[in-house]
Structure formats: C-alpha cells, structure tokens
C-alpha cells in the first residue's frame, strides 16, 4: 500500500484506516477521517503566485533573479493609518 500522509494534520494514515482522497490539478492529496469530518473542503493545496513591482514592472517573484528575490525578502512592510484626506 502506498504511504498516505494527511494533508491537514500531517499524520500518516495507518493501514485499514478510512481516508478521503482528493484529486486536483496540483496533485493528489488525502485527509484522515477526523480532519475530513472537521473540514471536508481541501484548503491551501496549491502554491500562491506572488506578484510585485520590480524595475517598474509587475512580475511574478518566481521569475526574478536571486538578488532581486533577496531584495524582496529584505523589504519591510508597514500599514499606514493616514488616509488621502489627512493631509
Ligand atoms: Zn488529518
């Protein structure tokens, strides 16, 4: 029998235990009976593609070179409490 790992809890599904298989374009996944009972929907199974601005263009970060990806990691994010009318 192929080794199955639950997508949600990460536990190995033992032989004879019930599980729910999911087939997606991103691959095949399984959920153990307890996780399926808690949430029957498969979530967070595909990688999100992140876009950001680089040298004036909005491009996927995956396509950036190593130095630019590091530069993206070094960027600091912050939330502004000011609105356009606060000036
Ligand atoms: Zn599970």
PDB file of the backbone (N, CA, C, O) and the ligand in Angstrom, with CONECT records:
HET     ZN  A 101       1
ATOM      1  N   UNK A   1       0.845  -1.198   0.000  1.00  0.00           N
ATOM      2  CA  UNK A   1       0.000   0.000   0.000  1.00  0.00           C
ATOM      3  C   UNK A   1       0.883   1.251   0.000  1.00  0.00           C
ATOM      4  O   UNK A   1       1.897   1.317   0.695  1.00  0.00           O
ATOM      5  N   UNK A   2       0.477   2.220  -0.783  1.00  0.00           N
ATOM      6  CA  UNK A   2       1.201   3.493  -0.843  1.00  0.00           C
ATOM      7  C   UNK A   2       1.033   4.239   0.485  1.00  0.00           C
ATOM      8  O   UNK A   2      -0.041   4.234   1.085  1.00  0.00           O
ATOM      9  N   UNK A   3       2.110   4.873   0.923  1.00  0.00           N
ATOM     10  CA  UNK A   3       2.075   5.624   2.177  1.00  0.00           C
ATOM     11  C   UNK A   3       1.267   6.909   1.973  1.00  0.00           C
ATOM     12  O   UNK A   3       1.552   7.690   1.065  1.00  0.00           O
ATOM     13  N   UNK A   4       0.257   7.120   2.823  1.00  0.00           N
ATOM     14  CA  UNK A   4      -0.577   8.323   2.721  1.00  0.00           C
ATOM     15  C   UNK A   4      -0.348   9.197   3.943  1.00  0.00           C
ATOM     16  O   UNK A   4      -0.347   8.711   5.074  1.00  0.00           O
ATOM     17  N   UNK A   5      -0.155  10.487   3.709  1.00  0.00           N
ATOM     18  CA  UNK A   5       0.005  11.476   4.780  1.00  0.00           C
ATOM     19  C   UNK A   5      -1.189  12.422   4.706  1.00  0.00           C
ATOM     20  O   UNK A   5      -1.522  12.926   3.633  1.00  0.00           O
ATOM     21  N   UNK A   6      -1.828  12.660   5.839  1.00  0.00           N
ATOM     22  CA  UNK A   6      -2.980  13.568   5.877  1.00  0.00           C
ATOM     23  C   UNK A   6      -2.522  14.986   5.534  1.00  0.00           C
ATOM     24  O   UNK A   6      -1.533  15.477   6.078  1.00  0.00           O
ATOM     25  N   UNK A   7      -3.238  15.622   4.645  1.00  0.00           N
ATOM     26  CA  UNK A   7      -2.884  16.984   4.222  1.00  0.00           C
ATOM     27  C   UNK A   7      -2.993  17.980   5.370  1.00  0.00           C
ATOM     28  O   UNK A   7      -2.183  18.903   5.453  1.00  0.00           O
ATOM     29  N   UNK A   8      -3.973  17.819   6.257  1.00  0.00           N
ATOM     30  CA  UNK A   8      -4.218  18.802   7.311  1.00  0.00           C
ATOM     31  C   UNK A   8      -3.363  18.578   8.557  1.00  0.00           C
ATOM     32  O   UNK A   8      -2.709  19.508   9.029  1.00  0.00           O
ATOM     33  N   UNK A   9      -3.361  17.367   9.092  1.00  0.00           N
ATOM     34  CA  UNK A   9      -2.658  17.139  10.363  1.00  0.00           C
ATOM     35  C   UNK A   9      -1.250  16.574  10.162  1.00  0.00           C
ATOM     36  O   UNK A   9      -0.447  16.596  11.094  1.00  0.00           O
ATOM     37  N   UNK A  10      -0.939  16.076   8.981  1.00  0.00           N
ATOM     38  CA  UNK A  10       0.407  15.585   8.703  1.00  0.00           C
ATOM     39  C   UNK A  10       0.686  14.185   9.228  1.00  0.00           C
ATOM     40  O   UNK A  10       1.807  13.690   9.113  1.00  0.00           O
ATOM     41  N   UNK A  11      -0.323  13.546   9.802  1.00  0.00           N
ATOM     42  CA  UNK A  11      -0.120  12.194  10.345  1.00  0.00           C
ATOM     43  C   UNK A  11      -0.241  11.165   9.226  1.00  0.00           C
ATOM     44  O   UNK A  11      -0.980  11.352   8.260  1.00  0.00           O
ATOM     45  N   UNK A  12       0.503  10.077   9.385  1.00  0.00           N
ATOM     46  CA  UNK A  12       0.430   9.003   8.412  1.00  0.00           C
ATOM     47  C   UNK A  12      -0.877   8.231   8.629  1.00  0.00           C
ATOM     48  O   UNK A  12      -1.267   7.957   9.764  1.00  0.00           O
ATOM     49  N   UNK A  13      -1.536   7.891   7.539  1.00  0.00           N
ATOM     50  CA  UNK A  13      -2.783   7.147   7.639  1.00  0.00           C
ATOM     51  C   UNK A  13      -2.433   5.668   7.706  1.00  0.00           C
ATOM     52  O   UNK A  13      -1.829   5.110   6.790  1.00  0.00           O
ATOM     53  N   UNK A  14      -2.825   5.055   8.805  1.00  0.00           N
ATOM     54  CA  UNK A  14      -2.458   3.658   9.043  1.00  0.00           C
ATOM     55  C   UNK A  14      -3.273   2.728   8.151  1.00  0.00           C
ATOM     56  O   UNK A  14      -4.350   3.077   7.667  1.00  0.00           O
ATOM     57  N   UNK A  15      -2.734   1.558   7.955  1.00  0.00           N
ATOM     58  CA  UNK A  15      -3.378   0.567   7.099  1.00  0.00           C
ATOM     59  C   UNK A  15      -4.766   0.219   7.643  1.00  0.00           C
ATOM     60  O   UNK A  15      -4.923  -0.074   8.829  1.00  0.00           O
ATOM     61  N   UNK A  16      -5.735   0.254   6.792  1.00  0.00           N
ATOM     62  CA  UNK A  16      -7.104  -0.081   7.190  1.00  0.00           C
ATOM     63  C   UNK A  16      -7.914   1.111   7.664  1.00  0.00           C
ATOM     64  O   UNK A  16      -9.133   1.009   7.798  1.00  0.00           O
ATOM     65  N   UNK A  17      -7.260   2.252   7.924  1.00  0.00           N
ATOM     66  CA  UNK A  17      -7.983   3.446   8.380  1.00  0.00           C
ATOM     67  C   UNK A  17      -8.693   4.099   7.205  1.00  0.00           C
ATOM     68  O   UNK A  17      -8.239   4.015   6.064  1.00  0.00           O
ATOM     69  N   UNK A  18      -9.806   4.745   7.494  1.00  0.00           N
ATOM     70  CA  UNK A  18     -10.555   5.431   6.443  1.00  0.00           C
ATOM     71  C   UNK A  18      -9.899   6.764   6.129  1.00  0.00           C
ATOM     72  O   UNK A  18      -9.380   7.434   7.022  1.00  0.00           O
ATOM     73  N   UNK A  19      -9.921   7.143   4.873  1.00  0.00           N
ATOM     74  CA  UNK A  19      -9.404   8.457   4.480  1.00  0.00           C
ATOM     75  C   UNK A  19     -10.158   8.933   3.253  1.00  0.00           C
ATOM     76  O   UNK A  19     -10.811   8.147   2.566  1.00  0.00           O
ATOM     77  N   UNK A  20     -10.064  10.218   2.984  1.00  0.00           N
ATOM     78  CA  UNK A  20     -10.729  10.811   1.826  1.00  0.00           C
ATOM     79  C   UNK A  20      -9.679  11.246   0.807  1.00  0.00           C
ATOM     80  O   UNK A  20      -8.836  12.086   1.124  1.00  0.00           O
ATOM     81  N   UNK A  21      -9.707  10.695  -0.412  1.00  0.00           N
ATOM     82  CA  UNK A  21      -8.760  11.146  -1.436  1.00  0.00           C
ATOM     83  C   UNK A  21      -9.279  12.386  -2.172  1.00  0.00           C
ATOM     84  O   UNK A  21     -10.481  12.535  -2.392  1.00  0.00           O
ATOM     85  N   UNK A  22      -8.364  13.255  -2.540  1.00  0.00           N
ATOM     86  CA  UNK A  22      -8.688  14.455  -3.329  1.00  0.00           C
ATOM     87  C   UNK A  22      -7.763  14.467  -4.537  1.00  0.00           C
ATOM     88  O   UNK A  22      -6.547  14.347  -4.387  1.00  0.00           O
ATOM     89  N   UNK A  23      -8.322  14.611  -5.722  1.00  0.00           N
ATOM     90  CA  UNK A  23      -7.507  14.741  -6.928  1.00  0.00           C
ATOM     91  C   UNK A  23      -7.676  16.152  -7.455  1.00  0.00           C
ATOM     92  O   UNK A  23      -8.793  16.589  -7.731  1.00  0.00           O
ATOM     93  N   UNK A  24      -6.569  16.862  -7.595  1.00  0.00           N
ATOM     94  CA  UNK A  24      -6.614  18.239  -8.093  1.00  0.00           C
ATOM     95  C   UNK A  24      -5.598  18.386  -9.225  1.00  0.00           C
ATOM     96  O   UNK A  24      -4.797  17.486  -9.474  1.00  0.00           O
ATOM     97  N   UNK A  25      -5.641  19.515  -9.896  1.00  0.00           N
ATOM     98  CA  UNK A  25      -4.657  19.791 -10.937  1.00  0.00           C
ATOM     99  C   UNK A  25      -3.265  19.930 -10.337  1.00  0.00           C
ATOM    100  O   UNK A  25      -2.265  19.701 -11.017  1.00  0.00           O
ATOM    101  N   UNK A  26      -3.200  20.311  -9.045  1.00  0.00           N
ATOM    102  CA  UNK A  26      -1.912  20.483  -8.360  1.00  0.00           C
ATOM    103  C   UNK A  26      -1.380  19.165  -7.800  1.00  0.00           C
ATOM    104  O   UNK A  26      -0.265  19.133  -7.280  1.00  0.00           O
ATOM    105  N   UNK A  27      -2.154  18.068  -7.894  1.00  0.00           N
ATOM    106  CA  UNK A  27      -1.695  16.781  -7.392  1.00  0.00           C
ATOM    107  C   UNK A  27      -2.788  16.078  -6.605  1.00  0.00           C
ATOM    108  O   UNK A  27      -3.919  16.555  -6.513  1.00  0.00           O
ATOM    109  N   UNK A  28      -2.425  14.929  -6.038  1.00  0.00           N
ATOM    110  CA  UNK A  28      -3.367  14.142  -5.244  1.00  0.00           C
ATOM    111  C   UNK A  28      -3.068  14.326  -3.760  1.00  0.00           C
ATOM    112  O   UNK A  28      -1.907  14.351  -3.351  1.00  0.00           O
ATOM    113  N   UNK A  29      -4.110  14.453  -2.970  1.00  0.00           N
ATOM    114  CA  UNK A  29      -3.971  14.638  -1.533  1.00  0.00           C
ATOM    115  C   UNK A  29      -4.965  13.723  -0.834  1.00  0.00           C
ATOM    116  O   UNK A  29      -5.928  13.258  -1.443  1.00  0.00           O
ATOM    117  N   UNK A  30      -4.725  13.467   0.450  1.00  0.00           N
ATOM    118  CA  UNK A  30      -5.675  12.694   1.259  1.00  0.00           C
ATOM    119  C   UNK A  30      -5.882  13.412   2.593  1.00  0.00           C
ATOM    120  O   UNK A  30      -5.024  14.162   3.060  1.00  0.00           O
ATOM    121  N   UNK A  31      -7.036  13.159   3.182  1.00  0.00           N
ATOM    122  CA  UNK A  31      -7.335  13.648   4.530  1.00  0.00           C
ATOM    123  C   UNK A  31      -7.745  12.451   5.368  1.00  0.00           C
ATOM    124  O   UNK A  31      -8.440  11.557   4.885  1.00  0.00           O
ATOM    125  N   UNK A  32      -7.314  12.432   6.627  1.00  0.00           N
ATOM    126  CA  UNK A  32      -7.735  11.362   7.528  1.00  0.00           C
ATOM    127  C   UNK A  32      -9.210  11.584   7.879  1.00  0.00           C
ATOM    128  O   UNK A  32      -9.769  12.649   7.614  1.00  0.00           O
ATOM    129  N   UNK A  33      -9.816  10.586   8.465  1.00  0.00           N
ATOM    130  CA  UNK A  33     -11.249  10.649   8.760  1.00  0.00           C
ATOM    131  C   UNK A  33     -11.589  11.811   9.696  1.00  0.00           C
ATOM    132  O   UNK A  33     -12.599  12.486   9.496  1.00  0.00           O
ATOM    133  N   UNK A  34     -10.754  12.051  10.720  1.00  0.00           N
ATOM    134  CA  UNK A  34     -11.022  13.121  11.694  1.00  0.00           C
ATOM    135  C   UNK A  34     -10.935  14.491  11.039  1.00  0.00           C
ATOM    136  O   UNK A  34     -11.785  15.348  11.279  1.00  0.00           O
ATOM    137  N   UNK A  35      -9.912  14.706  10.211  1.00  0.00           N
ATOM    138  CA  UNK A  35      -9.754  16.007   9.546  1.00  0.00           C
ATOM    139  C   UNK A  35     -10.866  16.221   8.519  1.00  0.00           C
ATOM    140  O   UNK A  35     -11.355  17.339   8.358  1.00  0.00           O
ATOM    141  N   UNK A  36     -11.266  15.158   7.826  1.00  0.00           N
ATOM    142  CA  UNK A  36     -12.348  15.279   6.852  1.00  0.00           C
ATOM    143  C   UNK A  36     -13.659  15.623   7.544  1.00  0.00           C
ATOM    144  O   UNK A  36     -14.465  16.392   7.021  1.00  0.00           O
ATOM    145  N   UNK A  37     -13.867  15.043   8.733  1.00  0.00           N
ATOM    146  CA  UNK A  37     -15.088  15.338   9.489  1.00  0.00           C
ATOM    147  C   UNK A  37     -15.080  16.790   9.970  1.00  0.00           C
ATOM    148  O   UNK A  37     -16.123  17.443   9.996  1.00  0.00           O
ATOM    149  N   UNK A  38     -13.894  17.297  10.353  1.00  0.00           N
ATOM    150  CA  UNK A  38     -13.780  18.677  10.839  1.00  0.00           C
ATOM    151  C   UNK A  38     -13.958  19.680   9.700  1.00  0.00           C
ATOM    152  O   UNK A  38     -14.606  20.712   9.876  1.00  0.00           O
ATOM    153  N   UNK A  39     -13.385  19.379   8.533  1.00  0.00           N
ATOM    154  CA  UNK A  39     -13.486  20.294   7.385  1.00  0.00           C
ATOM    155  C   UNK A  39     -13.366  19.471   6.106  1.00  0.00           C
ATOM    156  O   UNK A  39     -12.262  19.075   5.733  1.00  0.00           O
ATOM    157  N   UNK A  40     -14.482  19.209   5.428  1.00  0.00           N
ATOM    158  CA  UNK A  40     -14.431  18.372   4.229  1.00  0.00           C
ATOM    159  C   UNK A  40     -13.814  19.057   3.003  1.00  0.00           C
ATOM    160  O   UNK A  40     -13.551  18.402   1.995  1.00  0.00           O
ATOM    161  N   UNK A  41     -13.584  20.374   3.089  1.00  0.00           N
ATOM    162  CA  UNK A  41     -13.025  21.094   1.941  1.00  0.00           C
ATOM    163  C   UNK A  41     -11.505  21.069   2.016  1.00  0.00           C
ATOM    164  O   UNK A  41     -10.926  21.325   3.071  1.00  0.00           O
ATOM    165  N   UNK A  42     -10.859  20.759   0.894  1.00  0.00           N
ATOM    166  CA  UNK A  42      -9.393  20.780   0.821  1.00  0.00           C
ATOM    167  C   UNK A  42      -8.945  22.226   0.639  1.00  0.00           C
ATOM    168  O   UNK A  42      -9.320  22.884  -0.331  1.00  0.00           O
ATOM    169  N   UNK A  43      -8.146  22.708   1.572  1.00  0.00           N
ATOM    170  CA  UNK A  43      -7.693  24.109   1.524  1.00  0.00           C
ATOM    171  C   UNK A  43      -6.177  24.174   1.455  1.00  0.00           C
ATOM    172  O   UNK A  43      -5.485  23.247   1.876  1.00  0.00           O
ATOM    173  N   UNK A  44      -5.666  25.285   0.916  1.00  0.00           N
ATOM    174  CA  UNK A  44      -4.226  25.563   0.875  1.00  0.00           C
ATOM    175  C   UNK A  44      -3.419  24.431   0.247  1.00  0.00           C
ATOM    176  O   UNK A  44      -2.404  24.004   0.798  1.00  0.00           O
ATOM    177  N   UNK A  45      -3.870  23.951  -0.896  1.00  0.00           N
ATOM    178  CA  UNK A  45      -3.171  22.842  -1.526  1.00  0.00           C
ATOM    179  C   UNK A  45      -2.328  23.276  -2.720  1.00  0.00           C
ATOM    180  O   UNK A  45      -1.551  22.481  -3.249  1.00  0.00           O
ATOM    181  N   UNK A  46      -2.469  24.500  -3.141  1.00  0.00           N
ATOM    182  CA  UNK A  46      -1.636  24.946  -4.245  1.00  0.00           C
ATOM    183  C   UNK A  46      -0.880  26.205  -3.874  1.00  0.00           C
ATOM    184  O   UNK A  46      -1.352  27.042  -3.104  1.00  0.00           O
ATOM    185  N   UNK A  47       0.310  26.311  -4.448  1.00  0.00           N
ATOM    186  CA  UNK A  47       1.178  27.435  -4.147  1.00  0.00           C
ATOM    187  C   UNK A  47       0.592  28.722  -4.737  1.00  0.00           C
ATOM    188  O   UNK A  47       0.123  28.738  -5.874  1.00  0.00           O
ATOM    189  N   UNK A  48       0.628  29.779  -3.958  1.00  0.00           N
ATOM    190  CA  UNK A  48       0.142  31.064  -4.441  1.00  0.00           C
ATOM    191  C   UNK A  48       1.253  31.761  -5.214  1.00  0.00           C
ATOM    192  O   UNK A  48       2.407  31.770  -4.787  1.00  0.00           O
ATOM    193  N   UNK A  49       0.901  32.337  -6.337  1.00  0.00           N
ATOM    194  CA  UNK A  49       1.891  33.074  -7.103  1.00  0.00           C
ATOM    195  C   UNK A  49       1.853  34.535  -6.651  1.00  0.00           C
ATOM    196  O   UNK A  49       0.813  35.188  -6.718  1.00  0.00           O
ATOM    197  N   UNK A  50       2.985  35.029  -6.197  1.00  0.00           N
ATOM    198  CA  UNK A  50       3.067  36.394  -5.667  1.00  0.00           C
ATOM    199  C   UNK A  50       3.643  37.304  -6.741  1.00  0.00           C
ATOM    200  O   UNK A  50       4.690  37.018  -7.322  1.00  0.00           O
ATOM    201  N   UNK A  51       2.942  38.407  -6.994  1.00  0.00           N
ATOM    202  CA  UNK A  51       3.402  39.410  -7.946  1.00  0.00           C
ATOM    203  C   UNK A  51       3.860  40.633  -7.166  1.00  0.00           C
ATOM    204  O   UNK A  51       3.274  40.977  -6.139  1.00  0.00           O
ATOM    205  N   UNK A  52       4.886  41.274  -7.645  1.00  0.00           N
ATOM    206  CA  UNK A  52       5.314  42.524  -7.058  1.00  0.00           C
ATOM    207  C   UNK A  52       5.976  43.382  -8.122  1.00  0.00           C
ATOM    208  O   UNK A  52       6.273  42.926  -9.226  1.00  0.00           O
ATOM    209  N   UNK A  53       6.194  44.617  -7.762  1.00  0.00           N
ATOM    210  CA  UNK A  53       6.770  45.563  -8.709  1.00  0.00           C
ATOM    211  C   UNK A  53       8.291  45.449  -8.669  1.00  0.00           C
ATOM    212  O   UNK A  53       8.896  45.449  -7.597  1.00  0.00           O
ATOM    213  N   UNK A  54       8.888  45.354  -9.825  1.00  0.00           N
ATOM    214  CA  UNK A  54      10.343  45.326  -9.933  1.00  0.00           C
ATOM    215  C   UNK A  54      10.736  46.138 -11.153  1.00  0.00           C
ATOM    216  O   UNK A  54      10.184  45.955 -12.238  1.00  0.00           O
ATOM    217  N   UNK A  55      11.683  47.028 -10.971  1.00  0.00           N
ATOM    218  CA  UNK A  55      12.152  47.962 -12.005  1.00  0.00           C
ATOM    219  C   UNK A  55      11.008  48.458 -12.914  1.00  0.00           C
ATOM    220  O   UNK A  55      11.129  48.505 -14.138  1.00  0.00           O
ATOM    221  N   UNK A  56       9.904  48.822 -12.262  1.00  0.00           N
ATOM    222  CA  UNK A  56       8.803  49.437 -12.987  1.00  0.00           C
ATOM    223  C   UNK A  56       7.756  48.488 -13.530  1.00  0.00           C
ATOM    224  O   UNK A  56       6.745  48.935 -14.071  1.00  0.00           O
ATOM    225  N   UNK A  57       7.974  47.171 -13.399  1.00  0.00           N
ATOM    226  CA  UNK A  57       7.021  46.209 -13.944  1.00  0.00           C
ATOM    227  C   UNK A  57       6.473  45.323 -12.839  1.00  0.00           C
ATOM    228  O   UNK A  57       7.188  45.003 -11.889  1.00  0.00           O
ATOM    229  N   UNK A  58       5.219  44.926 -12.951  1.00  0.00           N
ATOM    230  CA  UNK A  58       4.617  43.956 -12.029  1.00  0.00           C
ATOM    231  C   UNK A  58       4.874  42.573 -12.609  1.00  0.00           C
ATOM    232  O   UNK A  58       4.339  42.229 -13.662  1.00  0.00           O
ATOM    233  N   UNK A  59       5.703  41.768 -11.915  1.00  0.00           N
ATOM    234  CA  UNK A  59       6.097  40.444 -12.410  1.00  0.00           C
ATOM    235  C   UNK A  59       5.997  39.428 -11.273  1.00  0.00           C
ATOM    236  O   UNK A  59       6.111  39.812 -10.109  1.00  0.00           O
ATOM    237  N   UNK A  60       5.787  38.137 -11.574  1.00  0.00           N
ATOM    238  CA  UNK A  60       5.801  37.117 -10.518  1.00  0.00           C
ATOM    239  C   UNK A  60       7.195  37.018  -9.891  1.00  0.00           C
ATOM    240  O   UNK A  60       8.205  37.036 -10.594  1.00  0.00           O
ATOM    241  N   UNK A  61       7.230  36.917  -8.594  1.00  0.00           N
ATOM    242  CA  UNK A  61       8.510  36.869  -7.873  1.00  0.00           C
ATOM    243  C   UNK A  61       9.331  35.643  -8.283  1.00  0.00           C
ATOM    244  O   UNK A  61      10.561  35.676  -8.267  1.00  0.00           O
ATOM    245  N   UNK A  62       8.638  34.568  -8.649  1.00  0.00           N
ATOM    246  CA  UNK A  62       9.332  33.351  -9.097  1.00  0.00           C
ATOM    247  C   UNK A  62      10.272  33.608 -10.279  1.00  0.00           C
ATOM    248  O   UNK A  62      11.290  32.934 -10.438  1.00  0.00           O
ATOM    249  N   UNK A  63       9.913  34.591 -11.101  1.00  0.00           N
ATOM    250  CA  UNK A  63      10.700  34.860 -12.307  1.00  0.00           C
ATOM    251  C   UNK A  63      11.855  35.822 -12.057  1.00  0.00           C
ATOM    252  O   UNK A  63      12.647  36.089 -12.961  1.00  0.00           O
ATOM    253  N   UNK A  64      11.957  36.344 -10.834  1.00  0.00           N
ATOM    254  CA  UNK A  64      13.036  37.284 -10.523  1.00  0.00           C
ATOM    255  C   UNK A  64      14.349  36.530 -10.351  1.00  0.00           C
ATOM    256  O   UNK A  64      14.362  35.331 -10.074  1.00  0.00           O
ATOM    257  N   UNK A  65      15.452  37.254 -10.520  1.00  0.00           N
ATOM    258  CA  UNK A  65      16.745  36.609 -10.274  1.00  0.00           C
ATOM    259  C   UNK A  65      16.999  36.544  -8.761  1.00  0.00           C
ATOM    260  O   UNK A  65      16.277  37.147  -7.967  1.00  0.00           O
ATOM    261  N   UNK A  66      18.050  35.791  -8.383  1.00  0.00           N
ATOM    262  CA  UNK A  66      18.321  35.500  -6.978  1.00  0.00           C
ATOM    263  C   UNK A  66      18.500  36.784  -6.154  1.00  0.00           C
ATOM    264  O   UNK A  66      17.981  36.883  -5.042  1.00  0.00           O
ATOM    265  N   UNK A  67      19.227  37.758  -6.693  1.00  0.00           N
ATOM    266  CA  UNK A  67      19.490  39.005  -5.972  1.00  0.00           C
ATOM    267  C   UNK A  67      18.210  39.800  -5.747  1.00  0.00           C
ATOM    268  O   UNK A  67      18.007  40.367  -4.673  1.00  0.00           O
ATOM    269  N   UNK A  68      17.359  39.840  -6.747  1.00  0.00           N
ATOM    270  CA  UNK A  68      16.101  40.577  -6.608  1.00  0.00           C
ATOM    271  C   UNK A  68      15.151  39.875  -5.650  1.00  0.00           C
ATOM    272  O   UNK A  68      14.405  40.534  -4.926  1.00  0.00           O
ATOM    273  N   UNK A  69      15.169  38.523  -5.638  1.00  0.00           N
ATOM    274  CA  UNK A  69      14.326  37.789  -4.675  1.00  0.00           C
ATOM    275  C   UNK A  69      14.781  38.088  -3.238  1.00  0.00           C
ATOM    276  O   UNK A  69      13.954  38.230  -2.337  1.00  0.00           O
ATOM    277  N   UNK A  70      16.100  38.183  -3.033  1.00  0.00           N
ATOM    278  CA  UNK A  70      16.617  38.526  -1.703  1.00  0.00           C
ATOM    279  C   UNK A  70      16.212  39.949  -1.336  1.00  0.00           C
ATOM    280  O   UNK A  70      15.860  40.233  -0.191  1.00  0.00           O
ATOM    281  N   UNK A  71      16.267  40.826  -2.313  1.00  0.00           N
ATOM    282  CA  UNK A  71      15.856  42.210  -2.089  1.00  0.00           C
ATOM    283  C   UNK A  71      14.382  42.244  -1.661  1.00  0.00           C
ATOM    284  O   UNK A  71      14.009  43.025  -0.786  1.00  0.00           O
ATOM    285  N   UNK A  72      13.550  41.403  -2.273  1.00  0.00           N
ATOM    286  CA  UNK A  72      12.129  41.322  -1.893  1.00  0.00           C
ATOM    287  C   UNK A  72      11.997  40.829  -0.453  1.00  0.00           C
ATOM    288  O   UNK A  72      11.164  41.335   0.298  1.00  0.00           O
ATOM    289  N   UNK A  73      12.825  39.826  -0.055  1.00  0.00           N
ATOM    290  CA  UNK A  73      12.791  39.310   1.321  1.00  0.00           C
ATOM    291  C   UNK A  73      13.185  40.398   2.320  1.00  0.00           C
ATOM    292  O   UNK A  73      12.674  40.431   3.439  1.00  0.00           O
ATOM    293  N   UNK A  74      14.087  41.281   1.917  1.00  0.00           N
ATOM    294  CA  UNK A  74      14.578  42.331   2.810  1.00  0.00           C
ATOM    295  C   UNK A  74      13.619  43.507   2.932  1.00  0.00           C
ATOM    296  O   UNK A  74      13.770  44.334   3.831  1.00  0.00           O
ATOM    297  N   UNK A  75      12.647  43.591   2.053  1.00  0.00           N
ATOM    298  CA  UNK A  75      11.703  44.711   2.109  1.00  0.00           C
ATOM    299  C   UNK A  75      10.916  44.663   3.403  1.00  0.00           C
ATOM    300  O   UNK A  75      10.575  43.590   3.899  1.00  0.00           O
ATOM    301  N   UNK A  76      10.629  45.848   3.947  1.00  0.00           N
ATOM    302  CA  UNK A  76       9.823  45.940   5.160  1.00  0.00           C
ATOM    303  C   UNK A  76       8.420  46.388   4.756  1.00  0.00           C
ATOM    304  O   UNK A  76       8.255  47.247   3.889  1.00  0.00           O
ATOM    305  N   UNK A  77       7.432  45.805   5.384  1.00  0.00           N
ATOM    306  CA  UNK A  77       6.058  46.209   5.102  1.00  0.00           C
ATOM    307  C   UNK A  77       5.516  46.968   6.309  1.00  0.00           C
ATOM    308  O   UNK A  77       5.920  46.708   7.442  1.00  0.00           O
ATOM    309  N   UNK A  78       4.634  47.872   6.073  1.00  0.00           N
ATOM    310  CA  UNK A  78       4.016  48.616   7.154  1.00  0.00           C
ATOM    311  C   UNK A  78       2.620  49.020   6.728  1.00  0.00           C
ATOM    312  O   UNK A  78       2.304  49.072   5.540  1.00  0.00           O
ATOM    313  N   UNK A  79       1.793  49.304   7.714  1.00  0.00           N
ATOM    314  CA  UNK A  79       0.428  49.760   7.447  1.00  0.00           C
ATOM    315  C   UNK A  79       0.338  51.223   7.831  1.00  0.00           C
ATOM    316  O   UNK A  79       0.755  51.612   8.921  1.00  0.00           O
ATOM    317  N   UNK A  80      -0.190  52.009   6.962  1.00  0.00           N
ATOM    318  CA  UNK A  80      -0.358  53.422   7.224  1.00  0.00           C
ATOM    319  C   UNK A  80      -1.751  53.685   7.778  1.00  0.00           C
ATOM    320  O   UNK A  80      -2.740  53.143   7.285  1.00  0.00           O
ATOM    321  N   UNK A  81      -1.816  54.516   8.800  1.00  0.00           N
ATOM    322  CA  UNK A  81      -3.128  54.871   9.360  1.00  0.00           C
ATOM    323  C   UNK A  81      -3.668  56.122   8.701  1.00  0.00           C
ATOM    324  O   UNK A  81      -4.832  56.476   8.889  1.00  0.00           O
ATOM    325  N   UNK A  82      -2.826  56.795   7.928  1.00  0.00           N
ATOM    326  CA  UNK A  82      -3.263  58.020   7.241  1.00  0.00           C
ATOM    327  C   UNK A  82      -4.101  57.689   6.024  1.00  0.00           C
ATOM    328  O   UNK A  82      -3.870  56.684   5.352  1.00  0.00           O
ATOM    329  N   UNK A  83      -5.058  58.523   5.751  1.00  0.00           N
ATOM    330  CA  UNK A  83      -5.812  58.401   4.516  1.00  0.00           C
ATOM    331  C   UNK A  83      -5.429  59.557   3.601  1.00  0.00           C
ATOM    332  O   UNK A  83      -4.681  60.437   4.026  1.00  0.00           O
ATOM    333  N   UNK A  84      -5.889  59.587   2.418  1.00  0.00           N
ATOM    334  CA  UNK A  84      -5.554  60.649   1.467  1.00  0.00           C
ATOM    335  C   UNK A  84      -6.075  62.000   1.946  1.00  0.00           C
ATOM    336  O   UNK A  84      -5.548  63.039   1.550  1.00  0.00           O
ATOM    337  N   UNK A  85      -7.105  61.998   2.793  1.00  0.00           N
ATOM    338  CA  UNK A  85      -7.706  63.251   3.257  1.00  0.00           C
ATOM    339  C   UNK A  85      -7.061  63.793   4.533  1.00  0.00           C
ATOM    340  O   UNK A  85      -7.442  64.872   4.986  1.00  0.00           O
ATOM    341  N   UNK A  86      -6.091  63.078   5.132  1.00  0.00           N
ATOM    342  CA  UNK A  86      -5.472  63.505   6.385  1.00  0.00           C
ATOM    343  C   UNK A  86      -4.471  64.631   6.216  1.00  0.00           C
ATOM    344  O   UNK A  86      -4.018  65.168   7.227  1.00  0.00           O
ATOM    345  N   UNK A  87      -4.103  65.020   5.028  1.00  0.00           N
ATOM    346  CA  UNK A  87      -3.025  65.992   4.817  1.00  0.00           C
ATOM    347  C   UNK A  87      -3.295  67.356   5.370  1.00  0.00           C
ATOM    348  O   UNK A  87      -2.456  68.248   5.248  1.00  0.00           O
TER     349      UNK A  87
HETATM  350 ZN    ZN A 101      -5.652  14.514   9.489  1.00  0.00          ZN
END
